[in-house]
Structure formats: structure tokens, C-alpha cells
Amino acid sequence: MADTYNRRERPAKPALSRDGIVATALAVMRSEGMEKVTMRRLAKELDTGPASLYVYVKDTEELHAAMLDELLGGVELDPGPDGDWRARLWRVMTSYRRVLFDHPGLARVALVARLSGPNYLAVIEAVLARLAEGGMPRAQAGWTVDLLMLVATASAVEQGTRRASGAAADHDLMISALLGASAQTYPNIAAHAVELTGGPAASRSRWMFDVLLSGAFGTPTPGEGDLP
């Protein structure tokens, strides 16, 4: 009788859901790191068996993509009225990159996964809207958004991973190697050493952004018979 009474008094477990699994995974990631986000660990947190989770997410890759999409809900999609269309697009891309920079473990997912969640699509929609505002032809805009997202993602992964791993010493070593390169052995590196290592990271990122846009406007997409 006592066991029956205790079971009745025990609070019921919350019902499993995809949103609940993703929220738990994000909580584990924030408190202990991405490497601790496993199906076994989530099952323990949710007081269930790992097999139960696969009803809602088919594998770890899908879970990671869902986690990333949840975080992308924090991207500022409305850049406001200030500045021209390029400035507004830059604010959207900067916000996207900042979300990834803050979560380098998940940012790497964006490089390899085929994302399709609603928040990711909302980012694509916002970028395309700014390109259309700038008058970019649809054919070029469709390819440009892919290029912009790729460069922003790769940049966030590089910088975020470097910060998380404490690789500042490696970066300093690289800078010293470039600045100290022998003009006899590496004449071009020596001639461009200041340019290779100079300039704030933010200025370099904005320059890269402007180069991509200018190049996209001036480079029509090839037709099916134009490629070798």
C-alpha cells in the first residue's frame, strides 16, 4: 500500500516534445559545453530512455540543427530605417554572425548541415529583402545570399572557435611569422607584411562584405551552356 501511495503522490513527468528536447539540449550546452549534448545525457535530464527521444528527432545531427535554428531566433531581422540598403543588410549579417560567434560549437553545424528551420528561413528572407531593395537581379541575389551566409558563417566559426579554445597565442605566432618573414625567401610576404596583418577585424569584415556585394552586382550568373 505504501508503494502505491508513493507512486500516486510522485509528480508526473512532463510530456516529451521536440521543443522540450531542444530547450534541454540548449541548457546543457550553455552550462557544460556542446560535447555534453548527447542523446543519453538528454534522456537522463528528461527522465526517460534515449529511444524515446528519437520519436521527436531522428538523430544527433537533426538535434543540432534544431538547436541552431532556435538560437537563430535571436537574429535582428529588422535593421531599422537608418542608412542605405547596404548598411541595413550589414546589420542583419552582423547580428547573424554574432549569434554564431557566441556559440562556436553549433556554428560549425551551419557549415555542413542543410538548415531548413523557420528561423533560418527568416534570416534568408531578410537578406533577400535587402538585396531586392538594392536592386540586385533575382538570379544574382539567389546566389549572393548563399555566398554571404557562407562567408559570415565561416568567419564566425573561425573567430568563435579561436576564442573558445584560447588560441590567441597561435594567432600571435602567425602574425610574428608573417612580420618576420625573410625578404629573400618570401619577397611577396615581406612586401605585404603590414597589409597582411593590419586593420581591425571589424573593418576587414565590412570590406569583405562590400567586395562580395560589388562583385555580385558586376558578375551575371552563367547560363547552363556557359560553364566549361
Legacy VTK file of the C-alpha trace (Angstrom):
# vtk DataFile Version 3.0
C-alpha trace
ASCII
DATASET POLYDATA
POINTS 228 float
0.000 0.000 0.000
2.811 2.387 0.822
4.417 1.912 -2.603
1.076 2.563 -4.302
0.611 5.729 -2.261
4.116 6.994 -3.097
3.596 6.415 -6.816
0.368 8.382 -6.710
1.980 11.256 -4.802
5.004 11.406 -7.100
4.692 14.348 -9.546
4.035 13.305 -13.132
6.856 13.715 -15.626
6.274 16.495 -18.155
5.249 15.179 -21.562
8.077 14.835 -24.040
8.085 17.209 -27.006
10.518 18.326 -29.671
10.596 21.836 -28.213
11.308 20.474 -24.748
14.151 18.305 -26.008
15.719 21.236 -27.866
15.359 23.514 -24.825
17.023 20.902 -22.609
19.842 20.433 -25.121
20.485 24.175 -25.177
20.526 24.318 -21.386
23.100 21.510 -21.235
25.199 23.209 -23.908
25.214 26.529 -22.075
26.115 25.013 -18.730
28.551 22.267 -19.738
29.511 22.691 -23.393
28.468 21.239 -26.713
30.344 17.974 -26.215
27.977 17.059 -23.366
24.900 17.256 -25.590
24.246 13.574 -26.235
21.018 11.625 -26.510
21.950 9.649 -23.404
22.552 12.813 -21.393
19.320 14.428 -22.571
17.377 11.287 -21.751
18.745 11.427 -18.211
17.799 15.099 -17.862
14.293 14.358 -19.143
13.907 11.212 -17.042
13.293 8.921 -19.986
15.127 6.467 -22.203
17.266 7.542 -25.210
14.991 5.622 -27.586
12.082 7.894 -26.621
13.918 10.942 -27.964
14.184 9.500 -31.455
10.427 9.835 -31.839
10.986 13.609 -31.991
14.475 13.953 -33.534
15.809 11.271 -35.858
19.494 11.697 -34.936
22.057 13.966 -33.304
22.562 15.958 -36.500
18.890 16.865 -36.610
19.008 17.818 -32.945
21.980 20.126 -33.517
20.232 21.756 -36.479
17.117 22.321 -34.365
19.230 23.835 -31.574
20.899 26.179 -34.029
17.580 27.219 -35.517
16.300 28.060 -32.046
19.304 30.325 -31.481
18.802 31.995 -34.856
15.552 33.322 -33.483
17.777 35.908 -31.795
18.989 37.420 -35.085
17.802 41.009 -35.532
15.895 40.771 -38.801
14.534 44.330 -38.802
17.579 46.584 -39.220
15.573 49.806 -38.921
15.387 52.725 -41.348
18.836 54.222 -40.806
21.386 54.129 -43.607
21.119 52.746 -47.123
20.198 49.173 -48.001
23.810 48.017 -47.669
24.019 49.357 -44.128
20.756 47.645 -43.220
21.915 44.368 -44.749
25.212 44.680 -42.877
23.318 44.972 -39.588
21.368 41.790 -40.328
24.521 39.874 -41.271
26.381 41.213 -38.226
23.596 40.041 -35.935
23.616 36.600 -37.596
27.368 36.312 -37.222
27.241 37.402 -33.579
24.782 34.614 -32.720
27.117 32.055 -34.286
30.212 33.631 -32.738
28.702 33.213 -29.287
28.071 29.505 -29.928
31.035 28.151 -31.937
30.131 24.519 -31.279
26.799 24.971 -33.014
28.156 27.408 -35.591
30.091 24.548 -37.164
26.748 22.845 -37.795
25.802 25.720 -40.106
28.797 24.937 -42.319
27.825 21.336 -43.017
24.105 20.907 -42.316
21.266 21.662 -44.712
19.343 24.024 -42.461
15.623 24.403 -43.077
14.102 25.612 -39.811
11.742 28.614 -39.641
14.265 30.967 -38.040
16.923 30.130 -40.627
14.405 30.760 -43.397
13.516 34.072 -41.749
17.188 35.122 -41.949
17.330 34.186 -45.641
14.112 36.124 -46.237
15.549 39.225 -44.541
18.772 39.065 -46.570
16.900 38.623 -49.857
14.638 41.558 -48.967
17.641 43.843 -48.548
19.211 42.632 -51.811
15.939 43.277 -53.613
15.809 46.725 -52.033
19.233 47.401 -53.519
18.037 46.425 -56.986
20.059 43.232 -57.370
18.655 40.982 -60.115
16.942 37.878 -58.799
19.393 35.445 -60.408
22.364 37.123 -58.751
20.519 37.624 -55.440
19.738 33.918 -55.202
23.432 33.057 -55.421
24.639 36.059 -53.418
22.636 35.140 -50.326
24.372 31.745 -50.328
27.786 33.381 -50.581
27.052 35.952 -47.876
25.819 33.303 -45.468
28.811 31.064 -46.168
31.372 33.810 -45.541
29.596 35.088 -42.416
29.293 31.560 -41.032
32.918 30.650 -41.728
34.094 33.904 -40.147
32.017 33.297 -37.014
33.249 29.704 -36.721
36.883 30.767 -37.087
36.717 33.606 -34.582
34.420 31.880 -32.114
36.448 28.661 -32.111
39.672 30.609 -31.676
38.226 32.437 -28.681
36.745 29.296 -27.108
39.962 27.310 -27.466
42.180 30.120 -26.210
44.213 30.094 -29.419
45.376 33.706 -29.089
48.979 32.515 -28.761
48.741 30.676 -32.088
47.397 33.825 -33.736
50.237 35.889 -32.311
52.699 33.305 -33.589
51.233 33.568 -37.077
51.488 37.372 -37.023
55.125 37.171 -35.889
55.891 34.704 -38.661
54.414 36.985 -41.322
56.096 40.128 -40.000
59.434 38.355 -39.637
59.381 36.566 -42.995
62.665 36.787 -44.890
62.517 39.162 -47.847
64.948 36.901 -49.681
62.921 33.701 -49.212
59.419 35.196 -49.175
59.698 38.522 -51.028
55.952 38.984 -51.547
55.055 38.214 -47.940
57.732 40.625 -46.735
56.475 43.344 -49.085
52.879 42.917 -47.898
53.519 42.087 -44.237
51.861 45.231 -42.880
48.818 44.792 -45.100
48.525 41.087 -44.284
48.454 41.707 -40.553
46.986 45.206 -40.239
43.497 46.577 -39.883
40.797 45.957 -37.257
38.822 42.738 -37.665
35.570 44.708 -37.981
36.973 46.789 -40.843
38.195 43.686 -42.653
34.800 42.031 -42.276
32.963 45.064 -43.664
35.418 45.338 -46.563
34.860 41.667 -47.405
31.103 42.243 -47.297
31.325 45.214 -49.671
33.619 43.313 -52.059
31.148 40.438 -52.234
28.223 42.734 -52.969
30.099 44.774 -55.572
31.329 41.622 -57.262
27.852 40.097 -57.249
26.344 43.169 -58.926
29.012 43.127 -61.625
29.035 39.369 -62.277
25.987 37.875 -64.016
25.219 34.260 -63.213
26.259 31.925 -66.049
23.745 30.168 -68.222
23.639 26.386 -68.448
25.826 26.362 -71.535
28.343 28.933 -70.313
30.366 26.727 -67.990
33.175 24.531 -69.331
LINES 1 229
228 0 1 2 3 4 5 6 7 8 9 10 11 12 13 14 15 16 17 18 19 20 21 22 23 24 25 26 27 28 29 30 31 32 33 34 35 36 37 38 39 40 41 42 43 44 45 46 47 48 49 50 51 52 53 54 55 56 57 58 59 60 61 62 63 64 65 66 67 68 69 70 71 72 73 74 75 76 77 78 79 80 81 82 83 84 85 86 87 88 89 90 91 92 93 94 95 96 97 98 99 100 101 102 103 104 105 106 107 108 109 110 111 112 113 114 115 116 117 118 119 120 121 122 123 124 125 126 127 128 129 130 131 132 133 134 135 136 137 138 139 140 141 142 143 144 145 146 147 148 149 150 151 152 153 154 155 156 157 158 159 160 161 162 163 164 165 166 167 168 169 170 171 172 173 174 175 176 177 178 179 180 181 182 183 184 185 186 187 188 189 190 191 192 193 194 195 196 197 198 199 200 201 202 203 204 205 206 207 208 209 210 211 212 213 214 215 216 217 218 219 220 221 222 223 224 225 226 227
